[in-house]
């Protein structure tokens, strides 16, 4: 799934999705031919959780801690 589809499904902007990736909260696969990000169902679920926790004002650094514990 490409970022446009993920943006629509999750309700986050491309900028937000890339921000979470830059902060190590998300690691989508890359298409070897064109280097596009390829998101799977696991990435979608993770973004939904991140979105929910951010609405609860959980800071990025705490999300990183949760990610490192898994």
PyMOL Python script that loads the backbone (N, CA, C, O; Angstrom):
from pymol import cmd

cmd.read_pdbstr("""\
ATOM      1  N   UNK A   1       0.844  -1.156   0.000  1.00  0.00           N
ATOM      2  CA  UNK A   1       0.000   0.000   0.000  1.00  0.00           C
ATOM      3  C   UNK A   1       0.906   1.241   0.000  1.00  0.00           C
ATOM      4  O   UNK A   1       1.887   1.289   0.742  1.00  0.00           O
ATOM      5  N   UNK A   2       0.586   2.228  -0.817  1.00  0.00           N
ATOM      6  CA  UNK A   2       1.374   3.453  -0.902  1.00  0.00           C
ATOM      7  C   UNK A   2       0.883   4.493   0.105  1.00  0.00           C
ATOM      8  O   UNK A   2      -0.207   4.369   0.664  1.00  0.00           O
ATOM      9  N   UNK A   3       1.700   5.512   0.322  1.00  0.00           N
ATOM     10  CA  UNK A   3       1.421   6.503   1.356  1.00  0.00           C
ATOM     11  C   UNK A   3       0.091   7.230   1.123  1.00  0.00           C
ATOM     12  O   UNK A   3      -0.579   7.601   2.087  1.00  0.00           O
ATOM     13  N   UNK A   4      -0.301   7.438  -0.135  1.00  0.00           N
ATOM     14  CA  UNK A   4      -1.592   8.090  -0.416  1.00  0.00           C
ATOM     15  C   UNK A   4      -2.759   7.282   0.143  1.00  0.00           C
ATOM     16  O   UNK A   4      -3.704   7.840   0.701  1.00  0.00           O
ATOM     17  N   UNK A   5      -2.680   5.977  -0.010  1.00  0.00           N
ATOM     18  CA  UNK A   5      -3.734   5.098   0.498  1.00  0.00           C
ATOM     19  C   UNK A   5      -3.738   5.094   2.028  1.00  0.00           C
ATOM     20  O   UNK A   5      -4.796   5.133   2.657  1.00  0.00           O
ATOM     21  N   UNK A   6      -2.550   5.045   2.611  1.00  0.00           N
ATOM     22  CA  UNK A   6      -2.421   5.031   4.070  1.00  0.00           C
ATOM     23  C   UNK A   6      -2.971   6.330   4.650  1.00  0.00           C
ATOM     24  O   UNK A   6      -3.676   6.320   5.659  1.00  0.00           O
ATOM     25  N   UNK A   7      -2.649   7.430   4.015  1.00  0.00           N
ATOM     26  CA  UNK A   7      -3.129   8.746   4.446  1.00  0.00           C
ATOM     27  C   UNK A   7      -4.657   8.752   4.520  1.00  0.00           C
ATOM     28  O   UNK A   7      -5.238   9.265   5.477  1.00  0.00           O
ATOM     29  N   UNK A   8      -5.290   8.187   3.518  1.00  0.00           N
ATOM     30  CA  UNK A   8      -6.751   8.136   3.462  1.00  0.00           C
ATOM     31  C   UNK A   8      -7.333   7.194   4.525  1.00  0.00           C
ATOM     32  O   UNK A   8      -8.320   7.532   5.178  1.00  0.00           O
ATOM     33  N   UNK A   9      -6.732   6.032   4.694  1.00  0.00           N
ATOM     34  CA  UNK A   9      -7.243   5.019   5.624  1.00  0.00           C
ATOM     35  C   UNK A   9      -7.101   5.467   7.076  1.00  0.00           C
ATOM     36  O   UNK A   9      -8.035   5.338   7.867  1.00  0.00           O
ATOM     37  N   UNK A  10      -5.928   5.993   7.420  1.00  0.00           N
ATOM     38  CA  UNK A  10      -5.624   6.316   8.816  1.00  0.00           C
ATOM     39  C   UNK A  10      -6.093   7.721   9.201  1.00  0.00           C
ATOM     40  O   UNK A  10      -6.397   7.980  10.366  1.00  0.00           O
ATOM     41  N   UNK A  11      -6.150   8.615   8.231  1.00  0.00           N
ATOM     42  CA  UNK A  11      -6.564   9.986   8.535  1.00  0.00           C
ATOM     43  C   UNK A  11      -5.419  10.847   9.052  1.00  0.00           C
ATOM     44  O   UNK A  11      -5.640  11.800   9.799  1.00  0.00           O
ATOM     45  N   UNK A  12      -4.203  10.512   8.653  1.00  0.00           N
ATOM     46  CA  UNK A  12      -3.027  11.317   8.988  1.00  0.00           C
ATOM     47  C   UNK A  12      -2.442  11.855   7.695  1.00  0.00           C
ATOM     48  O   UNK A  12      -2.582  11.237   6.640  1.00  0.00           O
ATOM     49  N   UNK A  13      -1.791  13.000   7.774  1.00  0.00           N
ATOM     50  CA  UNK A  13      -1.165  13.572   6.585  1.00  0.00           C
ATOM     51  C   UNK A  13       0.115  12.820   6.245  1.00  0.00           C
ATOM     52  O   UNK A  13       0.687  12.128   7.088  1.00  0.00           O
ATOM     53  N   UNK A  14       0.552  12.966   5.006  1.00  0.00           N
ATOM     54  CA  UNK A  14       1.814  12.360   4.581  1.00  0.00           C
ATOM     55  C   UNK A  14       2.951  12.882   5.446  1.00  0.00           C
ATOM     56  O   UNK A  14       3.864  12.142   5.813  1.00  0.00           O
ATOM     57  N   UNK A  15       2.881  14.160   5.761  1.00  0.00           N
ATOM     58  CA  UNK A  15       3.912  14.786   6.589  1.00  0.00           C
ATOM     59  C   UNK A  15       3.989  14.113   7.959  1.00  0.00           C
ATOM     60  O   UNK A  15       5.082  13.849   8.461  1.00  0.00           O
ATOM     61  N   UNK A  16       2.847  13.839   8.557  1.00  0.00           N
ATOM     62  CA  UNK A  16       2.813  13.180   9.865  1.00  0.00           C
ATOM     63  C   UNK A  16       3.349  11.756   9.777  1.00  0.00           C
ATOM     64  O   UNK A  16       4.116  11.317  10.634  1.00  0.00           O
ATOM     65  N   UNK A  17       2.942  11.048   8.745  1.00  0.00           N
ATOM     66  CA  UNK A  17       3.393   9.664   8.569  1.00  0.00           C
ATOM     67  C   UNK A  17       4.905   9.626   8.424  1.00  0.00           C
ATOM     68  O   UNK A  17       5.571   8.786   9.030  1.00  0.00           O
ATOM     69  N   UNK A  18       5.447  10.533   7.623  1.00  0.00           N
ATOM     70  CA  UNK A  18       6.906  10.591   7.436  1.00  0.00           C
ATOM     71  C   UNK A  18       7.611  11.011   8.727  1.00  0.00           C
ATOM     72  O   UNK A  18       8.704  10.531   9.028  1.00  0.00           O
ATOM     73  N   UNK A  19       6.986  11.900   9.480  1.00  0.00           N
ATOM     74  CA  UNK A  19       7.555  12.336  10.763  1.00  0.00           C
ATOM     75  C   UNK A  19       7.698  11.144  11.713  1.00  0.00           C
ATOM     76  O   UNK A  19       8.733  10.981  12.359  1.00  0.00           O
ATOM     77  N   UNK A  20       6.675  10.327  11.795  1.00  0.00           N
ATOM     78  CA  UNK A  20       6.741   9.146  12.666  1.00  0.00           C
ATOM     79  C   UNK A  20       7.804   8.176  12.172  1.00  0.00           C
ATOM     80  O   UNK A  20       8.478   7.523  12.969  1.00  0.00           O
ATOM     81  N   UNK A  21       7.949   8.087  10.868  1.00  0.00           N
ATOM     82  CA  UNK A  21       8.999   7.231  10.314  1.00  0.00           C
ATOM     83  C   UNK A  21      10.383   7.788  10.682  1.00  0.00           C
ATOM     84  O   UNK A  21      11.263   7.033  11.096  1.00  0.00           O
ATOM     85  N   UNK A  22      10.575   9.088  10.534  1.00  0.00           N
ATOM     86  CA  UNK A  22      11.855   9.724  10.868  1.00  0.00           C
ATOM     87  C   UNK A  22      12.215   9.527  12.334  1.00  0.00           C
ATOM     88  O   UNK A  22      13.393   9.455  12.684  1.00  0.00           O
ATOM     89  N   UNK A  23      11.206   9.440  13.186  1.00  0.00           N
ATOM     90  CA  UNK A  23      11.431   9.265  14.617  1.00  0.00           C
ATOM     91  C   UNK A  23      11.516   7.796  15.027  1.00  0.00           C
ATOM     92  O   UNK A  23      11.551   7.489  16.218  1.00  0.00           O
ATOM     93  N   UNK A  24      11.550   6.902  14.070  1.00  0.00           N
ATOM     94  CA  UNK A  24      11.755   5.495  14.352  1.00  0.00           C
ATOM     95  C   UNK A  24      10.535   4.737  14.843  1.00  0.00           C
ATOM     96  O   UNK A  24      10.657   3.620  15.346  1.00  0.00           O
ATOM     97  N   UNK A  25       9.361   5.335  14.703  1.00  0.00           N
ATOM     98  CA  UNK A  25       8.150   4.671  15.169  1.00  0.00           C
ATOM     99  C   UNK A  25       7.541   3.773  14.099  1.00  0.00           C
ATOM    100  O   UNK A  25       6.649   2.974  14.384  1.00  0.00           O
ATOM    101  N   UNK A  26       8.020   3.905  12.885  1.00  0.00           N
ATOM    102  CA  UNK A  26       7.453   3.185  11.761  1.00  0.00           C
ATOM    103  C   UNK A  26       8.577   2.882  10.772  1.00  0.00           C
ATOM    104  O   UNK A  26       9.403   3.750  10.489  1.00  0.00           O
ATOM    105  N   UNK A  27       8.614   1.680  10.257  1.00  0.00           N
ATOM    106  CA  UNK A  27       9.648   1.318   9.288  1.00  0.00           C
ATOM    107  C   UNK A  27       9.038   0.546   8.117  1.00  0.00           C
ATOM    108  O   UNK A  27       9.128  -0.680   8.053  1.00  0.00           O
ATOM    109  N   UNK A  28       8.415   1.288   7.190  1.00  0.00           N
ATOM    110  CA  UNK A  28       7.821   0.599   6.039  1.00  0.00           C
ATOM    111  C   UNK A  28       8.905   0.022   5.134  1.00  0.00           C
ATOM    112  O   UNK A  28      10.043   0.493   5.119  1.00  0.00           O
ATOM    113  N   UNK A  29       8.532  -0.987   4.397  1.00  0.00           N
ATOM    114  CA  UNK A  29       9.448  -1.565   3.417  1.00  0.00           C
ATOM    115  C   UNK A  29       9.589  -0.581   2.255  1.00  0.00           C
ATOM    116  O   UNK A  29       8.801   0.355   2.121  1.00  0.00           O
ATOM    117  N   UNK A  30      10.600  -0.805   1.423  1.00  0.00           N
ATOM    118  CA  UNK A  30      10.827   0.047   0.250  1.00  0.00           C
ATOM    119  C   UNK A  30      10.773  -0.799  -1.018  1.00  0.00           C
ATOM    120  O   UNK A  30      11.282  -1.920  -1.056  1.00  0.00           O
ATOM    121  N   UNK A  31      10.154  -0.250  -2.042  1.00  0.00           N
ATOM    122  CA  UNK A  31      10.139  -0.888  -3.350  1.00  0.00           C
ATOM    123  C   UNK A  31      11.532  -0.706  -3.944  1.00  0.00           C
ATOM    124  O   UNK A  31      12.004   0.423  -4.074  1.00  0.00           O
ATOM    125  N   UNK A  32      12.188  -1.793  -4.303  1.00  0.00           N
ATOM    126  CA  UNK A  32      13.566  -1.728  -4.799  1.00  0.00           C
ATOM    127  C   UNK A  32      13.675  -1.036  -6.154  1.00  0.00           C
ATOM    128  O   UNK A  32      14.726  -0.487  -6.485  1.00  0.00           O
ATOM    129  N   UNK A  33      12.617  -1.055  -6.927  1.00  0.00           N
ATOM    130  CA  UNK A  33      12.657  -0.446  -8.255  1.00  0.00           C
ATOM    131  C   UNK A  33      12.578   1.077  -8.211  1.00  0.00           C
ATOM    132  O   UNK A  33      13.267   1.752  -8.975  1.00  0.00           O
ATOM    133  N   UNK A  34      11.741   1.628  -7.320  1.00  0.00           N
ATOM    134  CA  UNK A  34      11.538   3.079  -7.315  1.00  0.00           C
ATOM    135  C   UNK A  34      11.725   3.716  -5.933  1.00  0.00           C
ATOM    136  O   UNK A  34      11.559   4.927  -5.791  1.00  0.00           O
ATOM    137  N   UNK A  35      12.059   2.937  -4.935  1.00  0.00           N
ATOM    138  CA  UNK A  35      12.302   3.391  -3.562  1.00  0.00           C
ATOM    139  C   UNK A  35      11.061   3.967  -2.869  1.00  0.00           C
ATOM    140  O   UNK A  35      11.187   4.666  -1.863  1.00  0.00           O
ATOM    141  N   UNK A  36       9.870   3.681  -3.394  1.00  0.00           N
ATOM    142  CA  UNK A  36       8.632   4.114  -2.732  1.00  0.00           C
ATOM    143  C   UNK A  36       8.456   3.336  -1.431  1.00  0.00           C
ATOM    144  O   UNK A  36       8.874   2.183  -1.319  1.00  0.00           O
ATOM    145  N   UNK A  37       7.840   3.975  -0.468  1.00  0.00           N
ATOM    146  CA  UNK A  37       7.494   3.284   0.772  1.00  0.00           C
ATOM    147  C   UNK A  37       6.320   2.349   0.492  1.00  0.00           C
ATOM    148  O   UNK A  37       5.376   2.714  -0.209  1.00  0.00           O
ATOM    149  N   UNK A  38       6.390   1.151   1.043  1.00  0.00           N
ATOM    150  CA  UNK A  38       5.307   0.171   0.910  1.00  0.00           C
ATOM    151  C   UNK A  38       4.835  -0.176   2.320  1.00  0.00           C
ATOM    152  O   UNK A  38       5.587  -0.743   3.113  1.00  0.00           O
ATOM    153  N   UNK A  39       3.599   0.164   2.619  1.00  0.00           N
ATOM    154  CA  UNK A  39       3.028  -0.056   3.949  1.00  0.00           C
ATOM    155  C   UNK A  39       2.178  -1.322   3.930  1.00  0.00           C
ATOM    156  O   UNK A  39       1.471  -1.603   2.962  1.00  0.00           O
ATOM    157  N   UNK A  40       2.264  -2.076   5.020  1.00  0.00           N
ATOM    158  CA  UNK A  40       1.437  -3.270   5.141  1.00  0.00           C
ATOM    159  C   UNK A  40       0.426  -3.060   6.266  1.00  0.00           C
ATOM    160  O   UNK A  40       0.375  -1.994   6.880  1.00  0.00           O
ATOM    161  N   UNK A  41      -0.357  -4.065   6.519  1.00  0.00           N
ATOM    162  CA  UNK A  41      -1.417  -3.973   7.535  1.00  0.00           C
ATOM    163  C   UNK A  41      -0.845  -3.680   8.919  1.00  0.00           C
ATOM    164  O   UNK A  41      -1.464  -2.962   9.705  1.00  0.00           O
ATOM    165  N   UNK A  42       0.321  -4.222   9.222  1.00  0.00           N
ATOM    166  CA  UNK A  42       0.974  -3.972  10.511  1.00  0.00           C
ATOM    167  C   UNK A  42       1.301  -2.482  10.666  1.00  0.00           C
ATOM    168  O   UNK A  42       1.128  -1.913  11.744  1.00  0.00           O
ATOM    169  N   UNK A  43       1.771  -1.860   9.592  1.00  0.00           N
ATOM    170  CA  UNK A  43       2.074  -0.429   9.620  1.00  0.00           C
ATOM    171  C   UNK A  43       0.800   0.395   9.849  1.00  0.00           C
ATOM    172  O   UNK A  43       0.808   1.378  10.590  1.00  0.00           O
ATOM    173  N   UNK A  44      -0.281  -0.020   9.204  1.00  0.00           N
ATOM    174  CA  UNK A  44      -1.566   0.678   9.350  1.00  0.00           C
ATOM    175  C   UNK A  44      -2.025   0.627  10.811  1.00  0.00           C
ATOM    176  O   UNK A  44      -2.424   1.643  11.380  1.00  0.00           O
ATOM    177  N   UNK A  45      -1.964  -0.557  11.403  1.00  0.00           N
ATOM    178  CA  UNK A  45      -2.385  -0.712  12.794  1.00  0.00           C
ATOM    179  C   UNK A  45      -1.511   0.116  13.728  1.00  0.00           C
ATOM    180  O   UNK A  45      -2.012   0.731  14.669  1.00  0.00           O
ATOM    181  N   UNK A  46      -0.216   0.131  13.470  1.00  0.00           N
ATOM    182  CA  UNK A  46       0.704   0.899  14.290  1.00  0.00           C
ATOM    183  C   UNK A  46       0.386   2.402  14.200  1.00  0.00           C
ATOM    184  O   UNK A  46       0.410   3.108  15.208  1.00  0.00           O
ATOM    185  N   UNK A  47       0.089   2.880  12.989  1.00  0.00           N
ATOM    186  CA  UNK A  47      -0.259   4.287  12.817  1.00  0.00           C
ATOM    187  C   UNK A  47      -1.561   4.638  13.527  1.00  0.00           C
ATOM    188  O   UNK A  47      -1.689   5.733  14.076  1.00  0.00           O
ATOM    189  N   UNK A  48      -2.518   3.734  13.522  1.00  0.00           N
ATOM    190  CA  UNK A  48      -3.782   3.979  14.234  1.00  0.00           C
ATOM    191  C   UNK A  48      -3.534   4.095  15.733  1.00  0.00           C
ATOM    192  O   UNK A  48      -4.135   4.935  16.403  1.00  0.00           O
ATOM    193  N   UNK A  49      -2.657   3.259  16.253  1.00  0.00           N
ATOM    194  CA  UNK A  49      -2.314   3.322  17.680  1.00  0.00           C
ATOM    195  C   UNK A  49      -1.578   4.625  17.990  1.00  0.00           C
ATOM    196  O   UNK A  49      -1.875   5.290  18.983  1.00  0.00           O
ATOM    197  N   UNK A  50      -0.625   4.985  17.142  1.00  0.00           N
ATOM    198  CA  UNK A  50       0.118   6.240  17.336  1.00  0.00           C
ATOM    199  C   UNK A  50      -0.846   7.417  17.325  1.00  0.00           C
ATOM    200  O   UNK A  50      -0.762   8.300  18.179  1.00  0.00           O
ATOM    201  N   UNK A  51      -1.753   7.433  16.368  1.00  0.00           N
ATOM    202  CA  UNK A  51      -2.732   8.523  16.261  1.00  0.00           C
ATOM    203  C   UNK A  51      -3.565   8.624  17.541  1.00  0.00           C
ATOM    204  O   UNK A  51      -3.779   9.717  18.065  1.00  0.00           O
ATOM    205  N   UNK A  52      -4.026   7.492  18.032  1.00  0.00           N
ATOM    206  CA  UNK A  52      -4.821   7.457  19.263  1.00  0.00           C
ATOM    207  C   UNK A  52      -4.018   7.983  20.455  1.00  0.00           C
ATOM    208  O   UNK A  52      -4.504   8.820  21.216  1.00  0.00           O
ATOM    209  N   UNK A  53      -2.800   7.492  20.610  1.00  0.00           N
ATOM    210  CA  UNK A  53      -1.971   7.913  21.745  1.00  0.00           C
ATOM    211  C   UNK A  53      -1.600   9.388  21.660  1.00  0.00           C
ATOM    212  O   UNK A  53      -1.519  10.063  22.686  1.00  0.00           O
ATOM    213  N   UNK A  54      -1.374   9.896  20.456  1.00  0.00           N
ATOM    214  CA  UNK A  54      -1.065  11.320  20.303  1.00  0.00           C
ATOM    215  C   UNK A  54      -2.271  12.175  20.682  1.00  0.00           C
ATOM    216  O   UNK A  54      -2.106  13.268  21.223  1.00  0.00           O
ATOM    217  N   UNK A  55      -3.486  11.689  20.403  1.00  0.00           N
ATOM    218  CA  UNK A  55      -4.691  12.419  20.815  1.00  0.00           C
ATOM    219  C   UNK A  55      -4.788  12.489  22.330  1.00  0.00           C
ATOM    220  O   UNK A  55      -5.392  13.409  22.881  1.00  0.00           O
ATOM    221  N   UNK A  56      -4.184  11.504  23.004  1.00  0.00           N
ATOM    222  CA  UNK A  56      -4.147  11.493  24.469  1.00  0.00           C
ATOM    223  C   UNK A  56      -2.935  12.260  25.001  1.00  0.00           C
ATOM    224  O   UNK A  56      -2.627  12.207  26.192  1.00  0.00           O
ATOM    225  N   UNK A  57      -2.249  12.974  24.096  1.00  0.00           N
ATOM    226  CA  UNK A  57      -1.077  13.791  24.428  1.00  0.00           C
ATOM    227  C   UNK A  57       0.121  12.997  24.930  1.00  0.00           C
ATOM    228  O   UNK A  57       0.917  13.512  25.716  1.00  0.00           O
ATOM    229  N   UNK A  58       0.258  11.757  24.490  1.00  0.00           N
ATOM    230  CA  UNK A  58       1.443  10.969  24.823  1.00  0.00           C
ATOM    231  C   UNK A  58       2.593  11.514  23.970  1.00  0.00           C
ATOM    232  O   UNK A  58       2.485  11.555  22.745  1.00  0.00           O
ATOM    233  N   UNK A  59       3.691  11.932  24.606  1.00  0.00           N
ATOM    234  CA  UNK A  59       4.814  12.504  23.853  1.00  0.00           C
ATOM    235  C   UNK A  59       5.522  11.471  22.972  1.00  0.00           C
ATOM    236  O   UNK A  59       5.492  10.271  23.244  1.00  0.00           O
ATOM    237  N   UNK A  60       6.152  11.965  21.922  1.00  0.00           N
ATOM    238  CA  UNK A  60       6.884  11.107  20.991  1.00  0.00           C
ATOM    239  C   UNK A  60       7.942  10.292  21.725  1.00  0.00           C
ATOM    240  O   UNK A  60       8.125   9.112  21.426  1.00  0.00           O
ATOM    241  N   UNK A  61       8.636  10.898  22.675  1.00  0.00           N
ATOM    242  CA  UNK A  61       9.702  10.169  23.380  1.00  0.00           C
ATOM    243  C   UNK A  61       9.143   8.965  24.129  1.00  0.00           C
ATOM    244  O   UNK A  61       9.812   7.936  24.224  1.00  0.00           O
ATOM    245  N   UNK A  62       7.926   9.076  24.663  1.00  0.00           N
ATOM    246  CA  UNK A  62       7.304   7.926  25.332  1.00  0.00           C
ATOM    247  C   UNK A  62       6.877   6.865  24.321  1.00  0.00           C
ATOM    248  O   UNK A  62       6.951   5.669  24.601  1.00  0.00           O
ATOM    249  N   UNK A  63       6.434   7.302  23.157  1.00  0.00           N
ATOM    250  CA  UNK A  63       6.088   6.344  22.107  1.00  0.00           C
ATOM    251  C   UNK A  63       7.338   5.585  21.672  1.00  0.00           C
ATOM    252  O   UNK A  63       7.276   4.386  21.399  1.00  0.00           O
ATOM    253  N   UNK A  64       8.467   6.279  21.607  1.00  0.00           N
ATOM    254  CA  UNK A  64       9.734   5.627  21.259  1.00  0.00           C
ATOM    255  C   UNK A  64      10.108   4.591  22.309  1.00  0.00           C
ATOM    256  O   UNK A  64      10.588   3.508  21.974  1.00  0.00           O
ATOM    257  N   UNK A  65       9.887   4.922  23.583  1.00  0.00           N
ATOM    258  CA  UNK A  65      10.196   3.967  24.665  1.00  0.00           C
ATOM    259  C   UNK A  65       9.329   2.733  24.524  1.00  0.00           C
ATOM    260  O   UNK A  65       9.819   1.612  24.657  1.00  0.00           O
ATOM    261  N   UNK A  66       8.059   2.922  24.259  1.00  0.00           N
ATOM    262  CA  UNK A  66       7.158   1.781  24.066  1.00  0.00           C
ATOM    263  C   UNK A  66       7.613   0.934  22.899  1.00  0.00           C
ATOM    264  O   UNK A  66       7.574  -0.295  22.972  1.00  0.00           O
ATOM    265  N   UNK A  67       8.043   1.569  21.828  1.00  0.00           N
ATOM    266  CA  UNK A  67       8.501   0.857  20.638  1.00  0.00           C
ATOM    267  C   UNK A  67       9.765   0.058  20.937  1.00  0.00           C
ATOM    268  O   UNK A  67       9.912  -1.071  20.468  1.00  0.00           O
ATOM    269  N   UNK A  68      10.670   0.635  21.708  1.00  0.00           N
ATOM    270  CA  UNK A  68      11.929  -0.050  22.005  1.00  0.00           C
ATOM    271  C   UNK A  68      11.724  -1.234  22.951  1.00  0.00           C
ATOM    272  O   UNK A  68      12.543  -2.153  22.977  1.00  0.00           O
ATOM    273  N   UNK A  69      10.645  -1.219  23.721  1.00  0.00           N
ATOM    274  CA  UNK A  69      10.358  -2.317  24.646  1.00  0.00           C
ATOM    275  C   UNK A  69       9.759  -3.517  23.913  1.00  0.00           C
ATOM    276  O   UNK A  69       9.799  -4.635  24.425  1.00  0.00           O
ATOM    277  N   UNK A  70       9.207  -3.298  22.729  1.00  0.00           N
ATOM    278  CA  UNK A  70       8.580  -4.391  21.948  1.00  0.00           C
ATOM    279  C   UNK A  70       9.569  -5.109  21.108  1.00  0.00           C
ATOM    280  O   UNK A  70       9.209  -6.047  20.397  1.00  0.00           O
TER     281      UNK A  70
END
""", "prot")
cmd.dss("prot")
cmd.show_as("cartoon", "prot")
cmd.util.cbc("prot")
cmd.orient("prot")
